[in-house]
Structures are given as structure tokens and as C-alpha cells.
Amino acid sequence: MKIAIAQLNPTIADLSGNAQQIITVAQQAANADARLLLTPELSLCGYPPRDLLLNPGFVEAMAAQLQELAQHLPSQLAVLVGTVQPNPQATSAGEKPLFNSIALLEGGQVQQIFHKRLLPTYDVFDEERYFEPGRQSNSFTLNTLVETAGGQRSRGAEEQERAEEQGSKQVNPSPPHLYLTPHPSLKIGVTICEDLWNDEQFWEQRNYEVNPIEDLAHLGVDIVVNLSASPYSVGKQTLREAMLSHSAHRYQQPILYINQVGGNDDLLFDGASVAFNRAGEIVSRASAFQTDWVMLEFDEQKKDLLGTSVTPLPESENSEIWSALVMGVRDYAHKCGFSEMVVGLSGGIDSSLVAAIAAKAFGADNVLGVLMPSPYSSEGSLQDAQALVNNLGICSAKLPIGEAMQAYNKTLEPLFAGTSFGVAEENLQARIRGNLLMAVANKFGYLLISTGNKSEMAVGYSTLYGDMSGGLAAISDVPKTRVYSLCRWLNQTSATGEIVPANILCKPPSAELRPDQTDQDSLPSYEVLDEILHRIIHKHQSTTQIVDEAGYDPAVVNQVMKMVARAEFKRRQAPPGLKITDRAFGTGWRMPIASRSVVDNQWLMAKET
């Protein structure tokens, strides 16, 4: 029996467009004699639909689209489609109004519905806001297709005649050489994303009361399929595959894992759908960071999946992150209706990386880099920015801001009289640049991509309504040290020579908002800062723990801790940022703004000597 995996890139709420993606792959699968097609979690509406699920009209439209989709699929092909189902007991039992579901479509109809059992509420997930968990194990039996014996009538012809007699739309008939046997041959267990993530042996703890994979093993299913929309983070595929291999081997069940691919707002989905045999050995893997479809074969005598192609994973973390960011920028722009982008170019490393990502995502001809020198901008930075423009082949414009600075200073002179030049005047430069970039974006319908990295976002080393302006923060989850690593990798792997000018990689980073300024006037070295931030943000450590384990100066750690807390109001107003780590400043970050936790509470602080 042949089983096809459709690794799709849905757009949220594009019900007809997403359905057409499924139909297109279903026709390909049927032409290749597949019996079953698997699509990702919520493949009909895209994941995550978030508060669109609170709109009854959206849910009703999805139900109607599902029925229409069933009628347009090849009739000999069974298809599992991710959708949403109303909960009829919601009001009487005090339950949530919806189920996160999988529909089995076959023969022009919805044959069965299966509900997700484990609903995640950590990090970016908030499924209990909308969904009621399923209460029972999910499985179905599937008949097989065999060659028609000589003289037998094809099932496709019979189906077409029935459709004509009933006056219904033309169906896609079964190929004339195939028909269904009268007896069930394969019992398939159905799980949805988080249903796989509760193996207490693998995790050394149980996060939910039930383990759906264990329950399906007790039911004696022949194979487990998992339809997922699992967001990307660095190195997550290695973890997924270790977990899937463990479960397949533990329960002696082949597992097919299907993942969504593409970017939806801040969340990136890496695809890399994968299959394991009963021994826990990988037998197939789809491409990462791009749509794909894969055909597998299930041996009904051996009760196991047979090996096919195993697409290699990206060769390094930098390659993986680069692919994720390019995909994320491309999908965000495309799904929001943009075809061109604008980036402010300072001659620094952050804007260099963002411009390179934009050029790769949308083509150099569709990217405008804007140089906005001030009296404090060095000639070297201007030369570096122009060299980057030449290396990437993008369009460019130069808008000096000296006169605008003078106009602001003159306007503010009566109020600022008697004060010295300081942060307010420095930030005015960033805000002038932000205004100019937004004007260009507004005038020509471009998407402005901001250039702040995670290190800067964490400690507030950025200007609200200045360099934080934009419609997308492409590298807001990329620490500064990783920015350097990505740019070096980009130069090393480029087939066309140097991308990021060498001088940008070598010079001390600087905002150039005053004479001889460098980032380290205000911050620790980025190697130190990023290590401290990792411990604060990802490991939730107090400053005392950081000092004890890493040996950093308590005064430095305390300073960073305070900066992170005080910058919360800035982060709340930042553009959406692409998530590449397991702890990003986005929908999964839920910190208060008005808080005394760091300023006053000594349980977070380290004792200074």
C-alpha cells in the first residue's frame, strides 16, 4: 500500500487556496497509485488561526469548504485533512466550543472525524483558549487497492455512472486498473502534533495524564500517523527525530510524522516530515523549509514501512537558521501582499544581514537599501554600506539627515536650552531615519524590515519609533554573536564571492549617534552579554545563579538583568519578529511591564562586592 505525505504551506484563513493545495497534491498522489494522503494539522485553515476561531462565520465557512473539498478529491484516495469541528456539548457541559480535528475524506464524503487529545499551553501555544481535548483514541481501518482481474469492470466507470445518474458534479474516477478489496487490511492510528510529545520514558517525566501513542499500541494499530504544525527552533528537528525513533522502537509501531512548512506571522514551520519503521529507523524524510510531497510504501505482510529517500537536513546551524529566516521573510511579505522591501543601511552588520536575507527572499531587484548618513556617520560606514549594495545587487538611495537634525534642534531649542547633548538628541537621529524609512514604505507600498537583533531587543539598546520602526523584525530572535556567525558563514558559502564586506565583520559595532561611539560604551562585550542573556531568557536563572555558575561580575549581571526588565515596554511595541529559538520576544513571551521584580526584589539579584 502506498501512502503519500503532503508537506504544505497554508495561508491562514485562505480556505479555498489551502483546499486547492490539497486537491493538487491529491491528484498527484492518485496518479502515483497512493491509497492514503496525509496533510498537516489544521491544513484547511492554516496553523495557528488564533482568534479567528472565535468568529462563528469562520468556523462555518471551514465546514462548508471541507464538504466541498471532499467532493473534488480522487475517489479512490483517502485523505486526512486538518480542520476544526464544533463541540456539540460545549454549552451543556461547560466545555470549550471547538475541537482541533482531523477529517477522513473518501468517496466524496467526510467519513470520520478525530480530535486532538493533548492541547499545549506553553510557549506560543494557547490551544485551551479555543479547543476541548478529545477523550478517546483515534483510529480507522483502510481497504487496499489491487490490480483488476481480466474482464472485471473498473470501479471508476461505475462511480462516474452513479454520479451522472444522481446529477452530481463529475468526480475524479479511480484509475481503471484498480479497485477496492471487500475486506479491511490496515488499521491506522491517528494523532495530532502534541499527542506524540508525552512519552515519559523519553522525557523522563509525564506532562499530560494520557499517552495517546501508548493507547494506540494497546489497540493494536498497524501504523501511527501524526499530523503536525510544529514550529521551528534551532536544532528542534534532531530532538523530534530522537523522540519519534524512541516511540517507534518502544511500541514496535511505524510512525509517519507530517509537518506544516512555511511562515505564519512570527512562527516558522520547517517541514522535514519524517517516517520511522518499527525498529525506530528513519526510512524517509521530506525537505526542510520548502513544500514537498513524499511517497512511501507499507508492506502489509511485514507490517512495516519500507525505505525511500531520506533528504539530508541542513549541514549546519547557520545553514538551518538562514533557510528559516529567508523563508520567514518571504512568506510574511507574500502572505501580507507585499512584493518589494526597504531596509535602512548603516554600514553595520545587522542591516547587512537583513539586506542579504531580503535579497535572497524576494530578489535583489525588489529590495531598496536606504543610506541615511548624519554628521556622525563615518566615511568608512558609508563605503561599507555601498559595498554591500554592490555585492547584493540591490537598489539604493541616499538621504542625508543633517538638515533634518538641525530643524529638530531648532524646534526644540527653547525647551532644551541650558541642557547638554545626550540620549534624547542621539535618539532623534534614529527617529528621523525611522520617519524617512516609513515615508518611503508608505509612498511606494514597500515592506519596511527593521534590523534590531535579539541582544539589542533584550536590553533595550534600540530606539522606539526609530530603528525599531517597521512591519517585520527579521532578526529580533538572532543574538548578536549569531549575527556575526551567520555573516561569516554567508561569505564562506557564497558562490559569487564576498557578500558582507570584510570591514563590517572586523570593525567595532557602533550606532554612530555621537563621535567615537561604540556599543561597548554602554554594554558588556557581546560574547559576555549573549551568554548572560541566554541564562536569563532561556534558563530563567537569577543573577546569583549566573554569577555562581559562570563567574561573571555581579555588577555586570545585575545591570543586564535590570536592562532586560526595563526594556519590556519597548518590546511590547516592536514589530512582529521571526522566531528561531525556543524563547523569543513574541507571542510566547508574556512578561509584565509595570513590575518591581528586578528593581526591588533581592531574590533575583546577586550580591555585589
PATOR-731674 format. One record per residue (C-alpha): x, y negated, z negated; residue in one letter. Coordinates in steps of 0.5 Angstrom, whole numbers, plus 500, padded with zeros to 3 digits. Layout:
BEGIN
XYZa/...
This chain:
BEGIN
500500500m/503493502k/502487497i/503480499a/506474495i/504467497a/508462493q/504456495l/505448494n/498446492p/496439491t/492437485i/484437487a/485438494d/480443494l/480444502s/487443503g/489448498n/484453501a/487452508q/494454505q/491461502i/487462509i/493461513t/497466509v/492471508a/491471516q/499472516q/498478510a/493481514a/496481521n/502485517a/497490514d/497488507a/492490502r/492485497l/495478497l/497474490l/496467489t/499462483p/495460477e/489455479l/492456486s/485453489l/485446485c/493446483g/496446476y/495442472p/489439474p/489436467r/482431465d/479432472l/477439468l/472434464l/468432470n/463437472p/463435479g/470437480f/468444477v/462445481e/466443487a/471448486m/466453485a/463452492a/470452495q/471459492l/465461495q/467458502e/474461502l/471468500a/467468507q/474466511h/479471509l/480477513p/475482510s/480488509q/484484505l/483483497a/486476495v/487474488l/485466487v/487462481g/480458479t/476455474v/470458471q/464455466p/464459460n/456460459p/457461451q/460454450a/454450447t/451456443s/458459441a/461452440g/467454445e/471451450k/467449456p/471453461l/476459463f/482459466n/481464471s/483469477i/477471482a/478477486l/475476493l/474481498e/469483504g/467475504g/465475496q/467474489v/468481487q/470480480q/473474475i/478475470f/480470464h/487468462k/488470455r/493466452l/493459452l/499455451p/499448447t/507447446y/511442450d/507440457v/501445456f/495443453d/490448455e/486449449e/483442450r/479445456y/479453456f/477458452e/481464452p/479471455g/477476450r/478483454q/484486458s/483485466n/484490471s/481492477f/481498482t/483497489l/482502495n/487503500t/488502508l/490508512v/490510520e/484511523t/483518526a/482519533g/474518535g/473514529q/469507529r/473502527s/471498520r/472491524g/467493529a/462495524e/463488520e/462484526q/456487528e/453486521r/455479521a/451478527e/445481525e/445477519q/446471523g/452469518s/459466521k/464470524q/468474520v/475476521n/475483522p/479489520s/484491525p/481497529p/486502527h/485501519l/479503515y/478504507l/478511504t/472512499p/476513493h/480508489p/487509489s/490504485l/489501478k/492493478i/492490471g/491482472v/495477467t/495469468i/502466466c/503465459e/499472458d/506475459l/510471454w/508475448n/513481448d/515481440e/521486442q/524481447f/523474443w/524478436e/517475434q/510474436r/507468438n/500470439y/495475436e/495480442v/500482447n/496483454p/501487457i/501492452e/494492452d/494494460l/499499458a/494503454h/489502459l/494506464g/494501470v/499503475d/502496476i/501489473v/501482477v/502476473n/499469477l/503463474s/504456474a/510456470s/514449470p/521449472y/527447467s/534448468v/536456467g/529458466k/529463472q/534467468t/530467462l/524469466r/527475469e/530478463a/523478460m/520481466l/525486466s/525488459h/517488459s/517493466a/522497463h/519498456r/512499458y/514503465q/510499469q/512495475p/511487475i/509482480l/510475478y/508470483i/509462481n/507456484q/512452487v/513444488g/512438484g/505435481n/507429477d/512430472d/512437473l/516441477l/515448479f/521452482d/517458485g/522464485a/517469485s/519476483v/518483482a/521489478f/520496478n/518501473r/525501471a/526494470g/530493476e/529487481i/526489487v/524482490s/525475489r/522469494a/526463495s/526458490a/524450491f/520452497q/514455499t/515462501d/511469502w/514476501v/511483503m/512489498l/510496498e/507500493f/509507493d/503511491e/506518489q/512515485k/507509482k/512504483d/514498487l/519499493l/525495494g/525489499t/529483500s/532479494v/533472495t/539469492p/538464486l/542457487p/549458486e/550453480s/546449475e/548443479n/545446486s/539448482e/538441479i/539438486w/534442489s/529441484a/530433484l/529433491v/523437491m/520433486g/521426489v/519429496r/512432493d/511426489y/511421494a/508425499h/502427495k/501420493c/501418500g/508414501f/512415507s/518410505e/522409499m/526403496v/532403491v/536398488g/543399489l/548396483s/554400486g/554404480g/553412479i/546412477d/543408483s/548412488s/545419485l/538416486v/539414493a/542420495a/536424493i/531419496a/535420503a/535428502k/528428500a/525423506f/530422511g/535416511a/531412516d/526412510n/530409505v/531402503l/537400499g/537393496v/543390493l/542384488m/548381486p/549376481s/555371479p/557377474y/557382479s/564385481s/566385488e/568392487g/561394486s/558390492l/563394496q/562401493d/554400494a/555398501q/560404502a/554408499l/549405504v/554407510n/555414507n/548416507l/546412513g/540409509i/537402511c/540396506s/538389505a/542384500k/538379496l/543375491p/539373485i/544367483g/539362485e/533365481a/537366475m/538358475q/531357476a/529361470y/535358466n/532351467k/525353466t/527356459l/532351457e/527346453p/525352449l/532356449f/536349447a/541350441g/542358442t/547362445s/547366451f/545373449g/541379451v/535375453a/539372458e/542378460e/535382461n/533376465l/537379471q/535386470a/527383470r/529378476i/531385480r/525388478g/521383481n/524383487l/524390488l/517391486m/515385491a/519389497v/515395495a/508391494n/510388501k/511394505f/508400501g/514403499y/515407493l/520404488l/524409485i/527407478s/534409477t/535410469g/538416466n/536420460k/541418456s/539410457e/532412456m/533416450a/537410446v/533404450g/539402454y/535399459s/530393461t/523393460l/520390466y/527390469g/531396471d/525401469m/520398474s/518403479g/513408481g/517414479l/523415475a/527420479a/533422474i/530420467s/531427465d/538427467v/543426462p/549421464k/554426464t/550431468r/549425473v/557425474y/557432475s/552432480l/555427484c/562430484r/558437486w/555433491l/561431494n/564437494q/559441497t/557436503s/559438510a/559431512t/565428507g/564424501e/557422499i/558418493v/564413493p/570416489a/571409486n/564410483i/566416480l/572413477c/570406474k/567405467p/560404467p/557397467s/551394467a/555387469e/550383466l/556379463r/563378464p/567384463d/562388460q/562396460t/557401457d/561403451q/561396448d/554398446s/554406446l/559411444p/562415450s/557419454y/560425452e/559424445v/552420446l/550426450d/552431445e/548428439i/542426444l/542434445h/542435438r/536430436i/532431442i/532439444h/535442437k/531437432h/537436428q/537431422s/544427422t/546430416t/546437420q/549434426i/555431422v/556438419d/556442425e/559437430a/563433426g/561426428y/562420425d/556419420p/555412422a/555413430v/550419429v/545414424n/546409430q/544413435v/538416431m/535409430k/536407437m/532413439v/526412435a/526404436r/526405444a/520409443e/515403446f/520402452k/519410454r/511409453r/511404458q/516408463a/514410470p/513418470p/519422470g/521428473l/522434468k/528438469i/529440461t/525444456d/525437452r/523431457a/521424455f/514425459g/507429457t/511434452g/514428448w/509426443r/512421438m/509415434p/511408436i/510405429a/514409425s/518409419r/521416419s/528414421v/529407419v/527408411d/527416410n/533418408q/531426410w/533424417l/540420415m/547422414a/551419408k/556414411e/563414408t/
